[in-house]
Amino acid sequence: MANAAPRCGARSKRTVKPCRAAAMPNGRCKVHGGKSTGTWTPESLERSRRANWKHGHFSREAKAERSRLRAAILALRDLCDAIYRTIYLTRLRAISLHSSRVVPLNSEAAALGAQRP
């Protein structure tokens, strides 16, 4: 009488025939929608997290590291700009002190190559 048990009935895409496995109380077999035990214990949850880990690019630690690097790069860029401005202004003052004529700021900047990308 084992074959008298209700069958799953889920249809295959390829053959369009119903699944012949015995159904669980929900009407489907264990492959096609039977009861899932899931992860309940902290150990199984941690095991699941480790099993689903791909590359870590979007992990909390990786995001924090990228944020710190971005802030450091911006700070260095600001420092370089400040140094550049200081050198540029120092050169302008030196040229204007030793020059017999007053040179407008824009032409002086072009003469010194002050155009930065």
C-alpha positions in Angstrom: 0.0 0.0 0.0 3.1 2.3 -0.1 2.0 3.5 -3.6 -1.4 4.5 -2.3 0.2 7.5 -0.5 -0.5 10.9 -2.1 2.0 12.0 -4.7 3.8 15.4 -5.0 2.4 16.3 -8.4 4.9 19.1 -9.2 5.4 19.2 -12.9 8.8 19.0 -14.7 9.4 21.8 -17.2 11.2 19.4 -19.5 8.9 16.4 -19.5 5.7 18.1 -18.2 5.1 14.9 -16.2 4.2 15.1 -12.5 6.7 14.2 -9.7 6.0 10.7 -8.4 7.6 11.2 -5.0 5.4 10.7 -1.9 3.9 14.0 -0.7 4.3 15.5 2.8 1.3 16.9 4.7 1.7 20.2 2.7 1.1 18.3 -0.6 4.6 18.4 -2.0 7.6 16.2 -1.6 10.8 17.2 0.2 12.4 18.3 -3.1 9.5 20.5 -4.3 8.6 22.4 -1.2 8.7 20.2 1.8 9.3 21.4 5.3 12.5 23.4 5.7 14.3 23.1 9.0 16.3 26.3 8.4 19.0 27.6 10.7 18.0 28.1 14.3 21.0 27.8 16.5 23.8 30.4 16.6 26.3 27.8 15.4 24.2 26.9 12.3 23.6 30.6 11.6 27.4 31.3 11.7 28.0 28.2 9.5 25.5 29.6 7.0 27.1 33.0 7.0 30.6 31.4 6.3 29.1 29.2 3.6 27.5 32.2 1.8 30.6 34.4 2.0 31.8 35.3 -1.5 34.5 37.9 -1.6 33.9 40.3 1.3 33.9 43.5 -0.9 30.7 44.7 0.7 31.4 43.5 4.3 31.2 46.0 7.1 35.0 46.0 7.6 35.7 46.5 3.9 33.3 49.4 3.6 34.9 51.0 6.7 38.4 50.5 5.3 37.4 52.1 1.9 35.8 55.0 3.8 39.0 55.6 5.8 41.1 55.5 2.7 38.8 57.9 0.9 39.1 60.3 3.9 42.9 60.0 3.9 43.1 60.6 0.1 40.9 63.8 0.5 43.1 65.0 3.4 46.3 64.5 1.3 44.7 66.2 -1.7 43.9 69.2 0.5 47.4 69.2 1.9 48.9 69.1 -1.6 46.7 72.0 -2.7 47.7 74.1 0.3 51.4 73.4 -0.4 50.9 74.2 -4.0 49.1 77.5 -3.2 51.9 78.4 -0.7 54.7 77.8 -3.3 52.7 79.6 -6.0 52.1 82.7 -3.8 55.7 82.7 -2.7 56.9 82.7 -6.2 54.5 85.5 -7.2 55.7 87.6 -4.3 59.3 87.0 -5.2 58.7 87.9 -8.9 56.7 91.0 -8.0 59.4 92.2 -5.5 62.2 91.8 -8.1 60.3 93.0 -11.1 60.4 96.6 -12.2 56.9 96.4 -13.6 53.7 95.1 -12.1 52.5 91.9 -13.9 48.8 91.1 -13.7 48.0 88.0 -11.7 46.5 86.0 -14.7 49.4 86.5 -17.0 51.8 85.7 -14.1 49.9 82.5 -13.4 50.2 81.5 -17.1 54.0 82.4 -17.1 54.5 80.2 -14.0 52.5 77.3 -15.4 50.0 77.6 -12.6 47.2 75.9 -14.6 46.6 72.6 -12.8 44.5 69.8 -14.3 
